Amino acid sequence: MASPAAPSTAPPVPRATAAPPTELPIAPRRRPWRYVSGGLALLATALLLRSLAGNPAFEWPVVGAYLTSSAILRGLWLTLWLTAVVMVLGFALGTGLAVARLSGDPVLRTLSWGFVWIFRATPLLVQLLFWFNIGALYPRLALSVPFAGELFAVRTVDLLGPALTAVVGLTLHEAAFAAEVVRSGVLSVDQGQLEAAASLGLGRGRVLRRIVLPQAMRAILPPAGNMLIGTLKGTSVISVLAVHDLLFSAQLIYNRTYQVIPLLVVATLWYVAVTSLLSVGQYYLERYFARGSTRAELPPTPWQRARAALRRAGGR
């Protein structure tokens, strides 16, 4: 009988393992037409700037002489003052209208809707002319008390001058749009958060300050910024009422000197400068209220990117 074979003591043969794949470099896709279109755009911009700088009809020395003249600066100040007053009063009234639209009272809801409908459907110039001629409808405004007679009376023409007429007309016009902006911002807040806050017993004022407004502002700020810039430019319409704003001040000068184009350039430069400053402020306000809206960090500002580029250039 054969004895069993002894177990083999030879070492196991290792299996061949595949070599790890080498990482291939990612080459960006070449887009030659992008560089061609960018070069053509730069060339067109350079030709336009050259035409603007070399056209004698612009009379740039006249522009420089009137850019900081006292008449222009007084008109600019009135434009800025009027814009600030109209935006504050317009959003105050618009917030009240938005609250009325969102309330459960059908009377307030209907009246608020009617106000917004009328003032959004009517051109701004028509509204201003209507308020300017309101004395034809109501020559006198009086306050009377039953059984005591008339306590106070004033002529409408003496009460509503051109400046006050502009404030009233622009404020009512802006309030109609501000009401829809505020209403849309409030409706953008998740209702589940409001229900959770109510279940925790938080008061309505605290819920408004801590939950509703911080989230609603993210939806309110972009259209509100557009309204602010639109109001700044829309104040030029009040020149038809002979209010000495920026545009009307420029018109008074060129009606005397017949230098129409340079004075219009002066007004344009001031509108562009103020609008640019307001756009910068809007950018940082939107960035402030965007904190915590996403898990990722906020992208760097243009100033931060410029400083980082300068540091990289200095490190080389």
Kinemage of the C-alpha trace (Angstrom):
@kinemage 1
@onewidth
@group {chain A} dominant
@subgroup {mainchain}
@vectorlist {calphas} color= white
{ca met a 1} P 0.000 0.000 0.000
{ca ala a 2} L 1.471 3.292 -1.125
{ca ser a 3} L 2.197 5.921 1.485
{ca pro a 4} L 0.464 9.352 1.121
{ca ala a 5} L 2.434 12.071 -0.659
{ca ala a 6} L 4.136 14.603 1.550
{ca pro a 7} L 2.703 18.119 1.392
{ca ser a 8} L 4.572 20.497 -0.896
{ca thr a 9} L 6.693 23.091 0.845
{ca ala a 10} L 7.322 25.247 -2.264
{ca pro a 11} L 6.418 28.941 -1.792
{ca pro a 12} L 3.265 30.163 -3.569
{ca val a 13} L 3.744 31.929 -6.859
{ca pro a 14} L 2.691 35.592 -6.471
{ca arg a 15} L -0.011 36.819 -8.805
{ca ala a 16} L 0.814 39.522 -11.247
{ca thr a 17} L -0.724 42.801 -10.153
{ca ala a 18} L -1.612 45.488 -12.632
{ca ala a 19} L 0.348 48.711 -12.392
{ca pro a 20} L -1.717 51.699 -11.196
{ca pro a 21} L -2.838 53.867 -14.106
{ca thr a 22} L -0.945 57.084 -14.467
{ca glu a 23} L -3.037 60.279 -14.153
{ca leu a 24} L -3.281 62.015 -17.479
{ca pro a 25} L -3.091 65.821 -17.485
{ca ile a 26} L -6.332 67.613 -18.230
{ca ala a 27} L -5.805 69.880 -21.183
{ca pro a 28} L -8.282 72.740 -21.551
{ca arg a 29} L -10.251 72.858 -24.719
{ca arg a 30} L -8.922 75.356 -27.173
{ca arg a 31} L -11.342 78.079 -28.138
{ca pro a 32} L -9.669 80.227 -30.767
{ca trp a 33} L -12.858 82.089 -31.660
{ca arg a 34} L -13.134 83.329 -28.076
{ca tyr a 35} L -9.849 85.181 -28.453
{ca val a 36} L -10.877 86.482 -31.862
{ca ser a 37} L -14.204 87.836 -30.564
{ca gly a 38} L -12.510 89.338 -27.510
{ca gly a 39} L -9.912 91.063 -29.677
{ca leu a 40} L -12.586 92.477 -31.978
{ca ala a 41} L -14.555 93.755 -28.982
{ca leu a 42} L -11.452 95.480 -27.571
{ca leu a 43} L -10.699 96.997 -30.971
{ca ala a 44} L -14.266 98.333 -31.301
{ca thr a 45} L -14.093 99.765 -27.768
{ca ala a 46} L -10.792 101.478 -28.489
{ca leu a 47} L -12.165 103.003 -31.703
{ca leu a 48} L -15.250 104.240 -29.830
{ca leu a 49} L -13.164 105.834 -27.066
{ca arg a 50} L -10.916 107.450 -29.650
{ca ser a 51} L -13.966 108.861 -31.430
{ca leu a 52} L -15.383 110.236 -28.177
{ca ala a 53} L -12.097 111.787 -27.124
{ca gly a 54} L -11.293 113.284 -30.510
{ca asn a 55} L -14.722 114.574 -31.523
{ca pro a 56} L -14.585 118.393 -31.164
{ca ala a 57} L -18.392 118.588 -30.861
{ca phe a 58} L -18.185 117.268 -27.288
{ca glu a 59} L -16.160 120.327 -26.232
{ca trp a 60} L -14.380 118.581 -23.377
{ca pro a 61} L -12.891 121.808 -21.963
{ca val a 62} L -16.442 123.133 -21.537
{ca val a 63} L -17.425 119.859 -19.856
{ca gly a 64} L -14.556 120.218 -17.399
{ca ala a 65} L -15.451 123.839 -16.685
{ca tyr a 66} L -19.103 123.114 -15.852
{ca leu a 67} L -18.663 119.713 -14.180
{ca thr a 68} L -18.180 121.246 -10.734
{ca ser a 69} L -19.959 124.558 -11.245
{ca ser a 70} L -22.190 125.772 -8.419
{ca ala a 71} L -25.402 125.532 -10.464
{ca ile a 72} L -24.714 121.913 -11.433
{ca leu a 73} L -23.761 120.938 -7.883
{ca arg a 74} L -26.943 122.522 -6.486
{ca gly a 75} L -28.992 120.548 -9.005
{ca leu a 76} L -27.080 117.373 -8.102
{ca trp a 77} L -27.755 117.934 -4.399
{ca leu a 78} L -31.486 118.389 -5.040
{ca thr a 79} L -31.514 115.197 -7.128
{ca leu a 80} L -29.810 113.208 -4.363
{ca trp a 81} L -32.060 114.679 -1.667
{ca leu a 82} L -35.183 113.960 -3.678
{ca thr a 83} L -34.059 110.387 -4.398
{ca ala a 84} L -33.403 109.682 -0.705
{ca val a 85} L -36.709 111.169 0.472
{ca val a 86} L -38.744 109.378 -2.189
{ca met a 87} L -37.125 106.001 -1.481
{ca val a 88} L -37.624 106.266 2.299
{ca leu a 89} L -41.245 107.416 2.045
{ca gly a 90} L -41.997 105.085 -0.868
{ca phe a 91} L -40.744 101.975 0.928
{ca ala a 92} L -42.445 102.993 4.174
{ca leu a 93} L -45.776 103.338 2.395
{ca gly a 94} L -45.062 100.283 0.229
{ca thr a 95} L -44.366 98.137 3.295
{ca gly a 96} L -47.724 99.134 4.743
{ca leu a 97} L -49.416 98.284 1.468
{ca ala a 98} L -47.648 94.906 1.359
{ca val a 99} L -48.782 94.108 4.895
{ca ala a 100} L -52.329 95.021 3.878
{ca arg a 101} L -52.073 92.765 0.808
{ca leu a 102} L -50.948 89.855 3.006
{ca ser a 103} L -53.519 90.443 5.756
{ca gly a 104} L -56.693 88.483 6.163
{ca asp a 105} L -58.886 91.593 6.001
{ca pro a 106} L -60.626 91.586 2.594
{ca val a 107} L -61.211 95.365 2.703
{ca leu a 108} L -57.545 96.206 3.290
{ca arg a 109} L -56.480 93.607 0.742
{ca thr a 110} L -58.767 95.066 -1.906
{ca leu a 111} L -57.835 98.698 -1.237
{ca ser a 112} L -54.127 97.880 -1.330
{ca trp a 113} L -54.532 95.983 -4.584
{ca gly a 114} L -56.444 98.906 -6.087
{ca phe a 115} L -53.730 101.386 -5.101
{ca val a 116} L -50.999 99.246 -6.653
{ca trp a 117} L -53.067 98.675 -9.782
{ca ile a 118} L -53.795 102.366 -10.388
{ca phe a 119} L -50.315 103.725 -9.789
{ca arg a 120} L -48.537 100.963 -11.693
{ca ala a 121} L -50.854 101.344 -14.662
{ca thr a 122} L -50.373 105.120 -15.026
{ca pro a 123} L -47.208 106.669 -16.517
{ca leu a 124} L -45.104 108.660 -14.092
{ca leu a 125} L -45.215 111.815 -16.193
{ca val a 126} L -49.030 111.711 -16.256
{ca gln a 127} L -49.105 111.357 -12.464
{ca leu a 128} L -46.757 114.304 -11.986
{ca leu a 129} L -48.782 116.532 -14.309
{ca phe a 130} L -51.966 115.485 -12.547
{ca trp a 131} L -50.602 116.434 -9.118
{ca phe a 132} L -49.188 119.654 -10.514
{ca asn a 133} L -52.684 120.647 -11.697
{ca ile a 134} L -54.554 119.337 -8.654
{ca gly a 135} L -55.585 122.922 -7.859
{ca ala a 136} L -58.039 122.784 -10.756
{ca leu a 137} L -59.959 120.037 -8.911
{ca tyr a 138} L -59.537 121.251 -5.334
{ca pro a 139} L -58.720 124.981 -5.215
{ca arg a 140} L -58.841 125.025 -1.409
{ca leu a 141} L -58.037 122.446 1.259
{ca ala a 142} L -59.937 123.037 4.494
{ca leu a 143} L -60.330 121.338 7.861
{ca ser a 144} L -63.820 121.612 9.324
{ca val a 145} L -65.336 120.338 12.546
{ca pro a 146} L -69.076 119.720 12.892
{ca phe a 147} L -70.856 122.522 14.777
{ca ala a 148} L -67.580 124.491 14.957
{ca gly a 149} L -67.137 125.595 11.383
{ca glu a 150} L -63.944 125.780 9.374
{ca leu a 151} L -60.763 125.636 11.440
{ca phe a 152} L -58.098 125.756 8.737
{ca ala a 153} L -58.010 126.500 5.024
{ca val a 154} L -55.235 126.960 2.469
{ca arg a 155} L -55.075 127.387 -1.265
{ca thr a 156} L -53.846 124.250 -3.009
{ca val a 157} L -51.576 126.269 -5.274
{ca asp a 158} L -49.800 127.736 -2.232
{ca leu a 159} L -49.500 124.339 -0.534
{ca leu a 160} L -48.290 122.166 -3.414
{ca gly a 161} L -45.334 123.864 -5.018
{ca pro a 162} L -43.206 122.182 -7.717
{ca ala a 163} L -40.820 120.493 -5.251
{ca leu a 164} L -43.566 119.126 -2.985
{ca thr a 165} L -45.544 118.020 -6.032
{ca ala a 166} L -42.498 116.055 -7.211
{ca val a 167} L -42.135 114.426 -3.782
{ca val a 168} L -45.805 113.424 -3.635
{ca gly a 169} L -45.952 112.133 -7.206
{ca leu a 170} L -42.705 110.162 -7.055
{ca thr a 171} L -43.479 108.730 -3.608
{ca leu a 172} L -46.894 107.383 -4.589
{ca his a 173} L -45.448 105.956 -7.793
{ca glu a 174} L -42.569 104.232 -5.992
{ca ala a 175} L -44.821 102.948 -3.198
{ca ala a 176} L -46.844 100.898 -5.675
{ca phe a 177} L -43.721 99.105 -6.900
{ca ala a 178} L -42.177 98.837 -3.429
{ca ala a 179} L -45.318 97.100 -2.173
{ca glu a 180} L -44.875 94.295 -4.689
{ca val a 181} L -41.152 94.030 -3.951
{ca val a 182} L -41.733 93.689 -0.203
{ca arg a 183} L -44.646 91.287 -0.692
{ca ser a 184} L -42.597 89.004 -2.933
{ca gly a 185} L -39.724 89.052 -0.437
{ca val a 186} L -41.965 88.046 2.459
{ca leu a 187} L -43.583 85.289 0.410
{ca ser a 188} L -40.135 83.893 -0.465
{ca val a 189} L -39.563 82.867 3.187
{ca asp a 190} L -40.276 79.190 3.822
{ca gln a 191} L -43.528 78.850 5.715
{ca gly a 192} L -42.188 75.840 7.569
{ca gln a 193} L -39.752 78.072 9.423
{ca leu a 194} L -42.581 80.336 10.524
{ca glu a 195} L -44.518 77.336 11.797
{ca ala a 196} L -41.459 76.098 13.673
{ca ala a 197} L -40.968 79.525 15.252
{ca ala a 198} L -44.625 79.615 16.299
{ca ser a 199} L -44.317 76.155 17.870
{ca leu a 200} L -41.365 77.430 19.926
{ca gly a 201} L -43.502 80.265 21.243
{ca leu a 202} L -41.544 83.107 19.633
{ca gly a 203} L -43.334 86.428 19.428
{ca arg a 204} L -44.338 87.936 16.099
{ca gly a 205} L -41.905 90.817 16.443
{ca arg a 206} L -38.975 88.509 17.117
{ca val a 207} L -39.967 86.228 14.266
{ca leu a 208} L -40.096 89.237 11.957
{ca arg a 209} L -36.661 90.527 13.029
{ca arg a 210} L -34.822 87.210 13.323
{ca ile a 211} L -36.406 84.996 10.689
{ca val a 212} L -38.487 86.855 8.135
{ca leu a 213} L -36.455 89.991 7.423
{ca pro a 214} L -32.968 88.401 7.115
{ca gln a 215} L -34.273 85.924 4.561
{ca ala a 216} L -36.660 88.298 2.815
{ca met a 217} L -33.926 90.882 2.321
{ca arg a 218} L -32.092 88.514 -0.014
{ca ala a 219} L -35.098 88.679 -2.337
{ca ile a 220} L -35.888 92.353 -1.684
{ca leu a 221} L -32.451 93.923 -2.187
{ca pro a 222} L -31.866 93.266 -5.926
{ca pro a 223} L -35.169 94.816 -7.106
{ca ala a 224} L -34.910 97.517 -4.426
{ca gly a 225} L -31.479 98.455 -5.755
{ca asn a 226} L -32.886 98.656 -9.259
{ca met a 227} L -35.699 100.855 -7.952
{ca leu a 228} L -33.201 103.164 -6.248
{ca ile a 229} L -31.219 103.609 -9.451
{ca gly a 230} L -34.436 104.007 -11.431
{ca thr a 231} L -35.642 106.671 -9.000
{ca leu a 232} L -32.362 108.549 -9.327
{ca lys a 233} L -32.728 108.632 -13.099
{ca gly a 234} L -36.485 109.143 -12.916
{ca thr a 235} L -36.039 112.408 -11.065
{ca ser a 236} L -35.038 113.909 -14.422
{ca val a 237} L -38.734 113.764 -15.352
{ca ile a 238} L -39.519 116.484 -12.807
{ca ser a 239} L -37.707 118.986 -15.027
{ca val a 240} L -41.093 119.456 -16.716
{ca leu a 241} L -42.276 120.949 -13.400
{ca ala a 242} L -39.395 123.470 -13.402
{ca val a 243} L -37.780 121.844 -10.365
{ca his a 244} L -34.084 122.700 -10.318
{ca asp a 245} L -32.700 119.186 -10.363
{ca leu a 246} L -29.515 118.128 -12.148
{ca leu a 247} L -31.013 117.955 -15.635
{ca phe a 248} L -33.001 121.183 -15.302
{ca ser a 249} L -29.892 123.001 -14.072
{ca ala a 250} L -27.991 121.809 -17.149
{ca gln a 251} L -30.899 122.898 -19.357
{ca leu a 252} L -30.893 126.382 -17.857
{ca ile a 253} L -27.201 126.731 -18.674
{ca tyr a 254} L -27.342 125.502 -22.263
{ca asn a 255} L -30.449 127.570 -22.964
{ca arg a 256} L -28.253 130.559 -22.179
{ca thr a 257} L -24.951 129.440 -23.763
{ca tyr a 258} L -26.322 127.162 -26.557
{ca gln a 259} L -23.731 124.521 -25.598
{ca val a 260} L -26.220 121.661 -25.549
{ca ile a 261} L -23.943 118.646 -26.007
{ca pro a 262} L -21.322 119.566 -23.352
{ca leu a 263} L -23.981 120.263 -20.714
{ca leu a 264} L -25.761 116.989 -21.473
{ca val a 265} L -22.414 115.227 -21.096
{ca val a 266} L -21.972 116.909 -17.695
{ca ala a 267} L -25.349 115.624 -16.506
{ca thr a 268} L -24.590 112.160 -17.919
{ca leu a 269} L -21.249 111.929 -16.124
{ca trp a 270} L -22.829 112.817 -12.783
{ca tyr a 271} L -25.655 110.287 -13.273
{ca val a 272} L -23.107 107.592 -14.158
{ca ala a 273} L -20.911 108.426 -11.152
{ca val a 274} L -23.765 108.355 -8.616
{ca thr a 275} L -25.286 105.217 -10.151
{ca ser a 276} L -21.916 103.454 -9.943
{ca leu a 277} L -21.585 104.311 -6.242
{ca leu a 278} L -25.099 103.044 -5.568
{ca ser a 279} L -24.319 99.816 -7.438
{ca val a 280} L -21.244 99.249 -5.239
{ca gly a 281} L -23.332 99.775 -2.107
{ca gln a 282} L -25.983 97.370 -3.405
{ca tyr a 283} L -23.300 94.724 -4.069
{ca tyr a 284} L -21.982 94.823 -0.511
{ca leu a 285} L -25.472 94.882 1.010
{ca glu a 286} L -26.460 91.806 -0.993
{ca arg a 287} L -23.221 90.139 0.093
{ca tyr a 288} L -23.954 90.950 3.745
{ca phe a 289} L -27.427 89.414 3.701
{ca ala a 290} L -26.197 86.401 1.686
{ca arg a 291} L -24.172 85.151 4.667
{ca gly a 292} L -25.277 81.686 5.712
{ca ser a 293} L -27.451 81.159 2.646
{ca thr a 294} L -25.056 78.511 1.293
{ca arg a 295} L -22.600 76.084 2.878
{ca ala a 296} L -19.766 77.345 0.719
{ca glu a 297} L -17.908 80.516 1.539
{ca leu a 298} L -18.817 83.697 -0.258
{ca pro a 299} L -16.698 84.422 -3.332
{ca pro a 300} L -14.024 87.089 -2.875
{ca thr a 301} L -14.914 90.667 -3.675
{ca pro a 302} L -13.283 92.421 -6.650
{ca trp a 303} L -11.055 94.336 -4.219
{ca gln a 304} L -9.948 91.084 -2.558
{ca arg a 305} L -9.227 89.498 -5.941
{ca ala a 306} L -7.179 92.542 -6.963
{ca arg a 307} L -5.123 92.405 -3.752
{ca ala a 308} L -4.536 88.671 -4.215
{ca ala a 309} L -3.365 89.273 -7.790
{ca leu a 310} L -0.973 91.987 -6.596
{ca arg a 311} L 0.449 89.663 -3.925
{ca arg a 312} L 0.986 86.923 -6.493
{ca ala a 313} L 2.654 89.391 -8.854
{ca gly a 314} L 4.891 90.660 -6.034
{ca gly a 315} L 5.855 87.126 -5.008
{ca arg a 316} L 7.202 86.418 -8.449
